[in-house]
Amino acid sequence: MLDFIPCETSAGENVWWIVHKLNDVHAKDISMENYKISEGSSDRLVKSYWYASASGDTLGGLFQESENYHNAGSNGFEAVPWEDIDPEESKLRLIYKNAADTSGKVTLTSTNWKNVLNAPENGESLEFGKSWTAFIPSILGFLLIIFAIAAEKAPGAKKHIMHTAVLVGLLGFLSVVGKVGTAFAEMGWWRNEPYNIVGASSLKPTTMLLTTGLLLIYVILCVVSFITARKEMAAQAALEAARKEAQEEKAANQSVDTASAGSAETPAPARDGETKSPTQEGNPPSSQQG
């Protein structure tokens, strides 16, 4: 039973009440007890539990409330204007920690789903499953593999395919990199005071960090590959041009040599006034009489 004061003017404040009560009353105690069991200082059974968070401005308000807890009585206290934070609609994130490793569907039942969008009827259960966002890194990796295969199958379109692949990698990197810091801040917010949910999962921030790092490496390698390919193309073009020039020069030299050889083999015409000897006329010389 979560006992909190509902607010009629701010959805963000209502979410804060639910998150705070669930984390501080329910998750904190069970998580600490599970930790004692894992350390061997308790003989109780491990239990599964719920903990919660939010997103956007509401999450920022939750962070500030925890800061106020640490800064109570000091100049660092800053009142959170909940009436101005997500007054119309706010997102509540519920996470189920299956510490007891129980099988079956995870459901949440309430006798009052008032003001909850897309909620079931009062008394009915809301069924939970794995978040599809957990598959985003796999989807990105699958797309990049498809691009690589397509580039090998269609060499003529390889350039366009690889440019598309690096664009997808860059967009994926930009969409995740801005959320890594928030994911780690959220994990620290759960695990530290005032909630001390030591069993809060680190899967989300770790996965986001690895995804960001791998996408960054992929984009850098693609850019380096493009630069290398352009340099090789320029070098190949220069080599072909030099080879063509050398062939043309060789052909020109061969033409000059052929013309020179032809001129050297042509007999010189006889000059005026020259007489030919009988031998040159083709008659045998006359013999001398004795």
Backbone as CSV, one residue per row, in Angstrom:
resi,resn,N_x,N_y,N_z,CA_x,CA_y,CA_z,C_x,C_y,C_z
1,MET,0.855,-1.187,0.000,0.000,0.000,0.000,0.897,1.245,0.000
2,LEU,0.752,2.088,-1.041,1.511,3.325,-1.134,0.601,4.479,-0.732
3,ASP,0.887,5.058,0.398,0.075,6.154,0.915,0.759,7.472,0.570
4,PHE,0.162,8.262,-0.315,0.762,9.538,-0.668,-0.336,10.577,-0.885
5,ILE,0.063,11.809,-0.963,-0.881,12.912,-1.133,-0.993,13.232,-2.613
6,PRO,-2.113,12.919,-3.254,-2.243,13.218,-4.677,-2.333,14.720,-4.939
7,CYS,-1.805,15.090,-6.076,-1.826,16.494,-6.471,-2.689,16.635,-7.720
8,GLU,-3.594,17.573,-7.720,-4.520,17.743,-8.845,-4.003,18.718,-9.883
9,THR,-2.892,19.383,-9.618,-2.404,20.408,-10.539,-1.111,20.022,-11.244
10,SER,-0.493,18.916,-10.853,0.786,18.554,-11.461,0.940,17.049,-11.562
11,ALA,1.023,16.552,-12.793,1.273,15.118,-12.991,2.674,14.756,-12.519
12,GLY,3.617,15.683,-12.694,4.991,15.431,-12.259,5.085,15.219,-10.761
13,GLU,4.321,15.988,-9.993,4.358,15.821,-8.542,3.739,14.500,-8.120
14,ASN,2.673,14.081,-8.794,2.083,12.778,-8.491,3.074,11.652,-8.737
15,VAL,3.812,11.756,-9.845,4.824,10.740,-10.146,5.906,10.757,-9.069
16,TRP,6.288,11.931,-8.617,7.300,12.003,-7.565,6.837,11.286,-6.302
17,TRP,5.603,11.490,-5.917,5.089,10.822,-4.722,5.152,9.297,-4.874
18,ILE,4.723,8.794,-6.033,4.728,7.340,-6.246,6.151,6.797,-6.219
19,VAL,7.055,7.468,-6.951,8.448,7.017,-7.018,9.083,7.040,-5.630
20,HIS,8.891,8.133,-4.918,9.519,8.277,-3.605,9.007,7.229,-2.624
21,LYS,7.714,7.032,-2.581,7.149,6.070,-1.636,7.564,4.640,-1.996
22,LEU,7.528,4.313,-3.285,7.884,2.952,-3.695,9.348,2.649,-3.393
23,ASN,10.221,3.591,-3.701,11.650,3.378,-3.480,12.018,3.407,-1.999
24,ASP,11.425,4.328,-1.256,11.815,4.533,0.138,11.170,3.529,1.088
25,VAL,9.946,3.099,0.784,9.229,2.212,1.699,9.372,0.743,1.300
26,HIS,9.288,0.480,0.001,9.257,-0.910,-0.471,10.642,-1.400,-0.911
27,ALA,11.211,-0.764,-1.923,12.444,-1.267,-2.536,13.642,-1.179,-1.596
28,LYS,13.732,-0.118,-0.834,14.878,0.084,0.043,15.020,-1.049,1.055
29,ASP,13.928,-1.375,1.724,13.985,-2.404,2.769,14.305,-3.786,2.193
30,ILE,13.632,-4.151,1.111,13.840,-5.486,0.534,15.239,-5.597,-0.061
31,SER,15.692,-4.544,-0.727,17.021,-4.567,-1.335,18.105,-4.725,-0.262
32,MET,17.972,-3.999,0.837,18.952,-4.104,1.909,18.921,-5.490,2.556
33,GLU,17.726,-6.055,2.705,17.614,-7.389,3.281,18.242,-8.430,2.355
34,ASN,18.011,-8.282,1.051,18.632,-9.206,0.087,20.152,-9.113,0.134
35,TYR,20.652,-7.904,0.349,22.103,-7.720,0.439,22.658,-8.440,1.672
36,LYS,21.944,-8.338,2.787,22.375,-9.036,4.003,22.391,-10.549,3.781
37,ILE,21.389,-11.039,3.052,21.324,-12.474,2.758,22.523,-12.893,1.920
38,SER,22.868,-12.070,0.918,24.012,-12.397,0.051,25.326,-12.366,0.813
39,GLU,25.382,-11.566,1.902,26.601,-11.472,2.717,26.624,-12.515,3.824
40,GLY,25.525,-13.281,3.927,25.472,-14.330,4.939,25.077,-13.869,6.324
41,SER,24.600,-12.634,6.444,24.220,-12.111,7.760,22.723,-12.196,8.024
42,SER,21.983,-12.869,7.152,20.546,-13.056,7.341,20.168,-14.411,6.757
43,ASP,19.220,-15.073,7.427,18.785,-16.382,6.945,17.394,-16.335,6.313
44,ARG,16.940,-15.158,5.987,15.638,-15.015,5.346,15.731,-15.383,3.863
45,LEU,14.569,-15.467,3.225,14.516,-15.787,1.796,14.636,-14.517,0.961
46,VAL,15.305,-14.657,-0.156,15.442,-13.528,-1.077,14.085,-13.202,-1.680
47,LYS,13.791,-11.919,-1.796,12.514,-11.469,-2.338,12.727,-10.605,-3.589
48,SER,11.760,-10.653,-4.469,11.735,-9.750,-5.615,11.040,-8.459,-5.191
49,TYR,11.286,-7.392,-5.929,10.681,-6.111,-5.532,10.598,-5.170,-6.731
50,TRP,9.833,-4.104,-6.517,9.665,-3.048,-7.516,10.452,-1.819,-7.084
51,TYR,10.982,-1.093,-8.041,11.468,0.259,-7.788,11.119,1.109,-9.000
52,ALA,11.254,2.420,-8.881,10.675,3.292,-9.898,11.569,4.485,-10.212
53,SER,11.256,5.096,-11.334,11.945,6.304,-11.768,11.006,7.063,-12.707
54,ALA,11.543,8.050,-13.371,10.733,8.858,-14.289,11.619,9.261,-15.460
55,SER,11.216,10.282,-16.186,12.021,10.762,-17.309,11.797,12.262,-17.465
56,GLY,12.643,12.874,-18.270,12.473,14.297,-18.574,12.615,15.193,-17.357
57,ASP,11.769,16.233,-17.313,11.832,17.213,-16.225,11.466,16.595,-14.878
58,THR,10.575,15.592,-14.912,10.199,14.939,-13.652,11.395,14.241,-13.029
59,LEU,12.214,13.576,-13.849,13.415,12.920,-13.329,14.374,13.959,-12.755
60,GLY,14.475,15.104,-13.423,15.313,16.176,-12.889,14.827,16.641,-11.530
61,GLY,13.496,16.718,-11.360,12.938,17.081,-10.062,13.239,16.040,-8.999
62,LEU,13.197,14.766,-9.389,13.536,13.689,-8.449,14.994,13.797,-7.996
63,PHE,15.878,14.071,-8.932,17.287,14.252,-8.586,17.455,15.411,-7.597
64,GLN,16.738,16.506,-7.855,16.861,17.681,-6.992,16.324,17.412,-5.594
65,GLU,15.250,16.644,-5.504,14.716,16.295,-4.183,15.738,15.488,-3.383
66,SER,16.463,14.592,-4.046,17.501,13.833,-3.354,18.660,14.733,-2.941
67,GLU,18.974,15.706,-3.797,20.009,16.673,-3.431,19.582,17.472,-2.205
68,ASN,18.307,17.826,-2.161,17.798,18.565,-1.006,17.884,17.729,0.273
69,TYR,17.725,16.405,0.112,17.866,15.514,1.266,19.283,15.610,1.843
70,HIS,20.268,15.658,0.940,21.661,15.750,1.384,21.996,17.150,1.890
71,ASN,21.343,18.169,1.332,21.676,19.556,1.655,20.714,20.184,2.655
72,ALA,19.919,19.372,3.312,18.950,19.900,4.276,19.656,20.737,5.347
73,GLY,19.115,21.933,5.571,19.687,22.825,6.580,20.871,23.624,6.095
74,SER,21.209,23.510,4.810,22.353,24.249,4.270,21.872,25.201,3.174
75,ASN,22.806,25.980,2.670,22.461,26.922,1.601,22.240,26.235,0.264
76,GLY,22.553,24.934,0.196,22.385,24.202,-1.050,20.968,23.724,-1.292
77,PHE,20.076,23.960,-0.348,18.691,23.516,-0.511,18.009,24.368,-1.584
78,GLU,17.311,23.674,-2.499,16.610,24.370,-3.595,15.232,23.750,-3.764
79,ALA,14.228,24.513,-3.457,12.856,24.010,-3.552,12.515,23.663,-5.000
80,VAL,11.825,22.545,-5.182,11.452,22.087,-6.517,10.047,22.600,-6.850
81,PRO,9.899,23.379,-7.918,8.573,23.916,-8.285,7.724,22.866,-9.001
82,TRP,7.209,21.904,-8.262,6.482,20.799,-8.876,5.254,21.252,-9.656
83,GLU,4.660,22.349,-9.270,3.465,22.797,-9.986,3.775,23.198,-11.427
84,ASP,5.057,23.446,-11.703,5.450,23.842,-13.063,6.135,22.719,-13.831
85,ILE,6.340,21.569,-13.200,7.062,20.462,-13.833,6.072,19.438,-14.369
86,ASP,6.052,19.288,-15.677,5.160,18.330,-16.348,3.756,18.352,-15.737
87,PRO,3.087,19.506,-15.765,1.783,19.597,-15.099,0.697,18.752,-15.758
88,GLU,0.788,18.537,-17.071,-0.276,17.828,-17.790,-0.041,16.316,-17.841
89,GLU,1.189,15.919,-18.051,1.476,14.499,-18.255,2.914,14.207,-17.858
90,SER,3.128,13.103,-17.187,4.463,12.712,-16.771,4.596,11.204,-16.873
91,LYS,5.801,10.753,-17.195,6.044,9.329,-17.399,6.589,8.691,-16.134
92,LEU,5.948,7.603,-15.715,6.390,6.821,-14.571,7.022,5.528,-15.058
93,ARG,8.259,5.270,-14.651,8.958,4.048,-15.021,8.986,3.102,-13.830
94,LEU,8.441,1.913,-14.010,8.437,0.895,-12.967,9.367,-0.243,-13.383
95,ILE,10.272,-0.624,-12.507,11.243,-1.688,-12.790,11.040,-2.811,-11.775
96,TYR,10.978,-4.022,-12.287,10.789,-5.185,-11.418,12.111,-5.932,-11.304
97,LYS,12.592,-6.057,-10.082,13.834,-6.775,-9.811,13.478,-8.199,-9.401
98,ASN,13.691,-9.140,-10.317,13.331,-10.527,-10.047,14.465,-11.213,-9.290
99,ALA,14.692,-10.737,-8.064,15.787,-11.262,-7.251,15.551,-12.704,-6.826
100,ALA,14.278,-13.079,-6.674,13.944,-14.441,-6.249,13.928,-15.418,-7.416
101,ASP,14.154,-14.891,-8.628,14.204,-15.716,-9.834,12.928,-16.541,-10.007
102,THR,11.801,-15.873,-9.855,10.509,-16.537,-10.037,10.130,-16.524,-11.511
103,SER,9.413,-17.548,-11.933,8.974,-17.647,-13.324,7.539,-17.140,-13.457
104,GLY,7.137,-16.935,-14.685,5.765,-16.486,-14.927,5.706,-15.013,-15.274
105,LYS,4.503,-14.550,-15.534,4.288,-13.172,-15.941,4.397,-12.225,-14.748
106,VAL,4.845,-11.018,-15.047,4.930,-9.981,-14.023,3.734,-9.046,-14.201
107,THR,2.916,-8.922,-13.163,1.701,-8.096,-13.247,1.642,-7.133,-12.070
108,LEU,0.905,-6.059,-12.271,0.689,-5.065,-11.230,-0.804,-4.777,-11.175
109,THR,-1.364,-4.895,-10.001,-2.802,-4.719,-9.814,-3.060,-3.513,-8.923
110,SER,-4.078,-2.742,-9.284,-4.445,-1.580,-8.479,-5.966,-1.484,-8.389
111,THR,-6.431,-0.972,-7.276,-7.874,-0.742,-7.109,-8.270,0.638,-7.592
112,ASN,-7.274,1.433,-8.005,-7.579,2.784,-8.463,-6.549,3.216,-9.506
113,TRP,-6.938,3.137,-10.779,-6.062,3.534,-11.880,-6.397,4.941,-12.370
114,LYS,-6.997,5.731,-11.528,-7.441,7.069,-11.920,-6.257,7.918,-12.394
115,ASN,-6.487,8.638,-13.491,-5.499,9.554,-14.086,-4.287,8.840,-14.672
116,VAL,-4.352,7.529,-14.832,-3.272,6.786,-15.474,-3.689,6.477,-16.902
117,LEU,-2.921,6.966,-17.864,-3.274,6.786,-19.275,-3.099,5.328,-19.686
118,ASN,-4.047,4.839,-20.512,-4.011,3.475,-21.059,-3.961,2.410,-19.961
119,ALA,-4.548,2.712,-18.837,-4.554,1.759,-17.723,-5.744,0.823,-17.837
120,PRO,-5.680,-0.365,-17.215,-6.821,-1.280,-17.215,-7.912,-0.785,-16.264
121,GLU,-8.968,-1.532,-16.177,-10.043,-1.194,-15.245,-9.587,-1.424,-13.813
122,ASN,-10.238,-0.731,-12.902,-9.902,-0.898,-11.487,-10.033,-2.357,-11.070
123,GLY,-9.015,-2.852,-10.386,-9.007,-4.234,-9.949,-8.356,-5.185,-10.923
124,GLU,-8.132,-4.739,-12.169,-7.479,-5.574,-13.168,-5.968,-5.360,-13.132
125,SER,-5.277,-6.327,-13.690,-3.814,-6.301,-13.635,-3.216,-5.681,-14.887
126,LEU,-2.104,-5.028,-14.685,-1.305,-4.482,-15.777,-0.107,-5.403,-15.961
127,GLU,0.017,-5.985,-17.146,1.077,-6.966,-17.378,2.334,-6.286,-17.907
128,PHE,3.471,-6.732,-17.407,4.750,-6.140,-17.783,5.595,-7.161,-18.550
129,GLY,6.448,-6.648,-19.376,7.387,-7.481,-20.124,8.704,-6.745,-20.279
130,LYS,9.622,-7.351,-20.986,10.916,-6.713,-21.221,10.741,-5.507,-22.137
131,SER,11.440,-4.449,-21.817,11.352,-3.232,-22.612,12.015,-3.433,-23.975
132,TRP,11.339,-2.957,-25.030,11.892,-3.124,-26.377,13.168,-2.305,-26.556
133,THR,13.342,-1.258,-25.736,14.537,-0.432,-25.866,15.814,-1.216,-25.566
134,ALA,15.655,-2.345,-24.840,16.830,-3.170,-24.560,17.388,-3.799,-25.825
135,PHE,16.567,-3.848,-26.886,17.011,-4.474,-28.132,17.598,-3.463,-29.119
136,ILE,17.634,-2.182,-28.747,18.148,-1.164,-29.671,19.591,-1.449,-30.096
137,PRO,20.514,-1.775,-29.178,21.879,-2.088,-29.632,21.916,-3.256,-30.613
138,SER,21.077,-4.275,-30.366,21.040,-5.418,-31.284,20.503,-5.020,-32.644
139,ILE,19.490,-4.148,-32.647,18.906,-3.687,-33.918,19.939,-2.912,-34.728
140,LEU,20.674,-2.017,-34.058,21.711,-1.248,-34.750,22.798,-2.169,-35.315
141,GLY,23.228,-3.127,-34.505,24.242,-4.065,-34.977,23.754,-4.890,-36.149
142,PHE,22.498,-5.313,-36.106,21.919,-6.094,-37.200,21.866,-5.271,-38.488
143,LEU,21.498,-3.995,-38.374,21.453,-3.130,-39.555,22.842,-2.964,-40.169
144,LEU,23.844,-2.764,-39.339,25.212,-2.570,-39.844,25.731,-3.838,-40.511
145,ILE,25.351,-5.005,-39.982,25.740,-6.267,-40.622,25.080,-6.390,-41.991
146,ILE,23.801,-6.012,-42.091,23.086,-6.062,-43.370,23.756,-5.147,-44.391
147,PHE,24.145,-3.948,-43.957,24.824,-3.013,-44.864,26.140,-3.606,-45.362
148,ALA,26.889,-4.246,-44.476,28.179,-4.840,-44.866,27.976,-5.951,-45.893
149,ILE,26.973,-6.794,-45.679,26.691,-7.880,-46.621,26.237,-7.320,-47.963
150,ALA,25.368,-6.296,-47.917,24.865,-5.685,-49.148,25.999,-5.048,-49.944
151,ALA,26.968,-4.441,-49.255,28.097,-3.812,-49.945,28.947,-4.852,-50.676
152,GLU,29.078,-6.040,-50.098,29.842,-7.098,-50.745,29.073,-7.704,-51.921
153,LYS,27.755,-7.767,-51.803,26.936,-8.359,-52.854,26.742,-7.411,-54.035
154,ALA,26.823,-6.114,-53.795,26.605,-5.129,-54.858,27.795,-4.173,-54.908
155,PRO,28.906,-4.591,-55.518,30.105,-3.741,-55.552,29.861,-2.390,-56.219
156,GLY,28.938,-2.358,-57.196,28.675,-1.113,-57.890,28.055,-0.057,-57.001
157,ALA,27.329,-0.497,-55.996,26.664,0.431,-55.073,27.359,0.474,-53.720
158,LYS,28.558,-0.076,-53.641,29.252,-0.182,-52.358,29.466,1.172,-51.705
159,LYS,29.833,2.156,-52.501,30.107,3.482,-51.959,28.877,4.063,-51.281
160,HIS,27.725,3.990,-51.946,26.490,4.551,-51.390,26.036,3.757,-50.163
161,ILE,26.188,2.442,-50.216,25.759,1.603,-49.088,26.593,1.906,-47.848
162,MET,27.894,2.034,-48.015,28.751,2.281,-46.865,28.562,3.689,-46.312
163,HIS,28.247,4.651,-47.175,27.934,5.991,-46.674,26.650,5.968,-45.849
164,THR,25.673,5.175,-46.287,24.440,5.026,-45.516,24.715,4.350,-44.186
165,ALA,25.591,3.348,-44.197,25.926,2.620,-42.972,26.586,3.535,-41.943
166,VAL,27.524,4.358,-42.390,28.206,5.244,-41.444,27.247,6.320,-40.952
167,LEU,26.280,6.713,-41.779,25.275,7.685,-41.334,24.402,7.085,-40.240
168,VAL,24.008,5.819,-40.414,23.223,5.133,-39.380,24.023,5.023,-38.090
169,GLY,25.301,4.663,-38.207,26.151,4.565,-37.027,26.304,5.899,-36.313
170,LEU,26.445,6.973,-37.091,26.602,8.308,-36.494,25.320,8.746,-35.791
171,LEU,24.169,8.514,-36.440,22.893,8.875,-35.816,22.657,8.063,-34.537
172,GLY,23.017,6.778,-34.582,22.885,5.951,-33.388,23.759,6.468,-32.253
173,PHE,24.978,6.846,-32.585,25.891,7.385,-31.576,25.343,8.668,-30.961
174,LEU,24.858,9.581,-31.809,24.350,10.856,-31.311,23.092,10.676,-30.472
175,SER,22.275,9.669,-30.799,21.036,9.455,-30.052,21.282,8.834,-28.674
176,VAL,22.417,8.146,-28.504,22.690,7.450,-27.244,23.643,8.232,-26.355
177,VAL,24.612,8.923,-26.959,25.681,9.532,-26.166,25.138,10.546,-25.168
178,GLY,24.070,11.261,-25.522,23.515,12.258,-24.612,22.773,11.674,-23.423
179,LYS,22.487,10.365,-23.478,21.715,9.726,-22.410,22.579,8.902,-21.457
180,VAL,23.839,8.729,-21.807,24.717,7.897,-20.972,24.887,8.515,-19.588
181,GLY,25.145,9.813,-19.546,25.335,10.485,-18.267,24.106,10.396,-17.380
182,THR,22.922,10.580,-17.986,21.680,10.492,-17.213,21.466,9.093,-16.666
183,ALA,21.814,8.066,-17.471,21.637,6.681,-17.035,22.517,6.366,-15.828
184,PHE,23.771,6.833,-15.846,24.647,6.597,-14.701,24.213,7.419,-13.490
185,ALA,23.712,8.649,-13.746,23.215,9.471,-12.636,22.000,8.816,-11.988
186,GLU,21.136,8.218,-12.805,19.963,7.541,-12.271,20.360,6.338,-11.423
187,MET,21.335,5.567,-11.888,21.793,4.416,-11.126,22.375,4.855,-9.782
188,GLY,23.183,5.923,-9.786,23.732,6.442,-8.539,22.650,6.976,-7.616
189,TRP,21.625,7.588,-8.201,20.500,8.118,-7.416,19.753,6.995,-6.706
190,TRP,19.573,5.859,-7.374,18.921,4.712,-6.752,19.769,4.136,-5.620
191,ARG,21.055,3.990,-5.860,21.918,3.243,-4.938,22.369,4.047,-3.729
192,ASN,22.285,5.352,-3.816,22.746,6.192,-2.706,21.566,6.683,-1.868
193,GLU,21.868,7.472,-0.863,20.825,8.058,-0.033,19.923,8.962,-0.885
194,PRO,18.631,8.980,-0.601,17.968,8.390,0.573,17.432,6.973,0.372
195,TYR,17.624,6.372,-0.844,16.943,5.106,-1.118,17.806,3.871,-0.858
196,ASN,19.076,3.938,-1.176,19.994,2.810,-0.926,19.510,1.493,-1.545
197,ILE,19.035,1.574,-2.785,18.604,0.351,-3.472,19.860,-0.267,-4.087
198,VAL,20.566,-1.035,-3.278,21.868,-1.563,-3.706,21.728,-2.567,-4.844
199,GLY,20.536,-3.113,-5.014,20.338,-4.095,-6.076,19.872,-3.491,-7.388
200,ALA,19.833,-2.150,-7.454,19.414,-1.505,-8.697,20.322,-1.929,-9.846
201,SER,19.726,-2.252,-10.956,20.474,-2.811,-12.079,21.395,-1.775,-12.724
202,SER,22.579,-2.233,-13.093,23.529,-1.390,-13.839,23.544,-1.749,-15.313
203,LEU,22.600,-2.593,-15.737,22.594,-3.060,-17.120,22.371,-1.920,-18.106
204,LYS,21.419,-1.043,-17.813,21.088,0.039,-18.743,22.273,0.960,-18.992
205,PRO,22.879,1.574,-17.953,24.011,2.469,-18.235,25.205,1.760,-18.857
206,THR,25.455,0.518,-18.432,26.590,-0.225,-18.991,26.374,-0.513,-20.471
207,THR,25.159,-0.938,-20.814,24.846,-1.224,-22.210,24.941,0.031,-23.062
208,MET,24.433,1.142,-22.542,24.488,2.401,-23.284,25.927,2.857,-23.487
209,LEU,26.761,2.669,-22.464,28.162,3.071,-22.589,28.884,2.220,-23.626
210,LEU,28.671,0.917,-23.592,29.298,0.032,-24.574,28.808,0.330,-25.984
211,THR,27.491,0.572,-26.115,26.938,0.884,-27.429,27.544,2.166,-27.986
212,THR,27.647,3.183,-27.130,28.234,4.456,-27.555,29.684,4.272,-27.987
213,GLY,30.448,3.533,-27.191,31.856,3.317,-27.524,32.041,2.559,-28.827
214,LEU,31.258,1.494,-29.021,31.380,0.691,-30.238,30.958,1.486,-31.470
215,LEU,29.884,2.272,-31.346,29.439,3.079,-32.488,30.473,4.154,-32.824
216,LEU,31.085,4.739,-31.800,32.113,5.746,-32.051,33.303,5.122,-32.778
217,ILE,33.738,3.951,-32.314,34.845,3.258,-32.981,34.480,2.926,-34.423
218,TYR,33.235,2.473,-34.634,32.785,2.119,-35.985,32.819,3.331,-36.905
219,VAL,32.303,4.465,-36.426,32.285,5.684,-37.253,33.702,6.134,-37.570
220,ILE,34.590,6.107,-36.573,35.980,6.519,-36.792,36.656,5.616,-37.819
221,LEU,36.462,4.299,-37.696,37.062,3.365,-38.650,36.523,3.585,-40.056
222,CYS,35.233,3.883,-40.166,34.642,4.148,-41.484,35.250,5.401,-42.098
223,VAL,35.378,6.463,-41.301,35.952,7.713,-41.812,37.399,7.487,-42.248
224,VAL,38.169,6.763,-41.434,39.557,6.452,-41.800,39.602,5.638,-43.084
225,SER,38.667,4.692,-43.217,38.605,3.877,-44.428,38.292,4.720,-45.654
226,PHE,37.355,5.667,-45.500,37.009,6.545,-46.626,38.211,7.398,-47.038
227,ILE,38.920,7.949,-46.056,40.088,8.787,-46.359,41.168,7.964,-47.045
228,THR,41.406,6.749,-46.545,42.409,5.877,-47.159,42.037,5.513,-48.584
229,ALA,40.743,5.221,-48.796,40.274,4.858,-50.137,40.457,6.025,-51.104
230,ARG,40.161,7.238,-50.652,40.337,8.410,-51.521,41.807,8.630,-51.857
231,LYS,42.674,8.446,-50.870,44.107,8.602,-51.131,44.594,7.548,-52.122
232,GLU,44.118,6.317,-51.964,44.512,5.259,-52.882,43.992,5.537,-54.293
233,MET,42.767,6.047,-54.385,42.214,6.385,-55.704,43.025,7.495,-56.355
234,ALA,43.399,8.526,-55.562,44.204,9.623,-56.105,45.577,9.118,-56.545
235,ALA,46.187,8.246,-55.738,47.492,7.696,-56.098,47.396,6.830,-57.346
236,GLN,46.319,6.045,-57.469,46.122,5.209,-58.635,45.917,6.046,-59.885
237,ALA,45.150,7.154,-59.730,44.927,8.041,-60.872,46.235,8.696,-61.318
238,ALA,47.051,9.111,-60.345,48.339,9.720,-60.679,49.261,8.704,-61.345
239,LEU,49.232,7.451,-60.876,50.044,6.400,-61.472,49.607,6.109,-62.903
240,GLU,48.314,6.063,-63.136,47.797,5.820,-64.484,48.168,6.964,-65.415
241,ALA,48.072,8.204,-64.895,48.432,9.360,-65.720,49.918,9.324,-66.086
242,ALA,50.779,9.001,-65.119,52.220,8.917,-65.387,52.527,7.794,-66.366
243,ARG,51.836,6.670,-66.218,52.047,5.547,-67.121,51.618,5.904,-68.544
244,LYS,50.478,6.588,-68.649,50.000,6.997,-69.971,50.958,7.987,-70.621
245,GLU,51.456,8.918,-69.808,52.407,9.908,-70.328,53.682,9.224,-70.797
246,ALA,54.150,8.236,-70.030,55.360,7.514,-70.412,55.147,6.742,-71.707
247,GLN,53.973,6.131,-71.874,53.673,5.393,-73.096,53.612,6.333,-74.298
248,GLU,52.992,7.494,-74.102,52.913,8.460,-75.198,54.299,8.964,-75.577
249,GLU,55.144,9.216,-74.567,56.503,9.679,-74.842,57.308,8.601,-75.558
250,LYS,57.115,7.356,-75.149,57.820,6.253,-75.792,57.386,6.107,-77.242
251,ALA,56.056,6.225,-77.476,55.550,6.128,-78.845,56.102,7.252,-79.709
252,ALA,56.202,8.460,-79.144,56.734,9.597,-79.904,58.207,9.379,-80.233
253,ASN,58.975,8.870,-79.282,60.397,8.596,-79.530,60.589,7.524,-80.583
254,GLN,59.725,6.494,-80.567,59.812,5.449,-81.584,59.523,6.013,-82.971
255,SER,58.572,6.923,-83.083,58.254,7.549,-84.378,59.440,8.338,-84.901
256,VAL,60.128,9.085,-83.994,61.296,9.876,-84.400,62.430,8.959,-84.842
257,ASP,62.655,7.862,-84.108,63.715,6.929,-84.468,63.442,6.262,-85.808
258,THR,62.173,5.906,-86.057,61.819,5.273,-87.332,62.050,6.225,-88.492
259,ALA,61.690,7.493,-88.324,61.886,8.487,-89.380,63.367,8.708,-89.646
260,SER,64.175,8.745,-88.583,65.623,8.943,-88.749,66.256,7.765,-89.467
261,ALA,65.848,6.538,-89.129,66.394,5.352,-89.772,66.024,5.321,-91.243
262,GLY,64.837,5.748,-91.596,64.411,5.771,-92.998,65.226,6.751,-93.810
263,SER,65.569,7.875,-93.234,66.368,8.882,-93.931,67.790,8.383,-94.160
264,ALA,68.358,7.639,-93.246,69.728,7.152,-93.373,69.857,6.076,-94.446
265,GLU,68.882,5.295,-94.741,68.941,4.199,-95.693,68.640,4.639,-97.126
266,THR,68.177,5.834,-97.416,67.861,6.316,-98.771,69.147,6.687,-99.501
267,PRO,69.508,6.073,-100.791,70.768,6.393,-101.495,70.757,7.820,-102.005
268,ALA,71.960,8.454,-102.024,72.065,9.833,-102.487,72.046,9.859,-104.003
269,PRO,71.352,10.783,-104.632,71.301,10.869,-106.112,72.658,11.273,-106.679
270,ALA,72.933,10.832,-107.990,74.211,11.173,-108.655,74.246,12.638,-108.980
271,ARG,75.489,13.218,-108.867,75.640,14.635,-109.162,75.919,14.839,-110.649
272,ASP,75.591,15.989,-111.138,75.802,16.310,-112.553,77.289,16.268,-112.891
273,GLY,77.632,15.743,-114.084,79.011,15.708,-114.548,79.743,14.455,-114.160
274,GLU,79.156,13.622,-113.369,79.829,12.403,-112.975,79.713,11.360,-114.094
275,THR,80.782,10.605,-114.335,80.761,9.524,-115.319,80.923,8.220,-114.606
276,LYS,80.465,7.235,-115.215,80.524,5.916,-114.617,81.600,5.091,-115.283
277,SER,82.252,4.358,-114.531,83.272,3.440,-115.065,82.561,2.294,-115.736
278,PRO,83.278,1.603,-116.605,82.649,0.453,-117.272,82.100,-0.538,-116.284
279,THR,82.841,-0.682,-115.216,82.320,-1.644,-114.236,80.998,-1.183,-113.694
280,GLN,80.921,0.129,-113.461,79.674,0.673,-112.942,78.570,0.567,-113.971
281,GLU,78.970,0.566,-115.320,77.957,0.443,-116.359,77.473,-0.983,-116.480
282,GLY,78.235,-1.853,-115.933,77.812,-3.259,-115.999,78.512,-4.051,-117.084
283,ASN,79.535,-3.388,-117.850,80.273,-4.125,-118.891,81.607,-4.561,-118.346
284,PRO,82.159,-5.681,-118.821,83.452,-6.142,-118.312,84.561,-5.265,-118.872
285,PRO,85.633,-5.102,-118.183,86.739,-4.232,-118.694,87.409,-4.895,-119.906
286,SER,87.916,-4.052,-120.851,88.577,-4.595,-122.074,89.967,-5.082,-121.714
287,SER,90.365,-6.145,-122.379,91.716,-6.688,-122.081,92.746,-5.976,-122.918
288,GLN,93.945,-5.871,-122.483,95.024,-5.238,-123.234,95.617,-6.231,-124.224
289,GLN,95.849,-5.735,-125.389,96.469,-6.597,-126.391,97.949,-6.703,-126.159
290,GLY,98.450,-7.814,-126.382,99.873,-8.015,-126.213,100.608,-7.717,-127.366
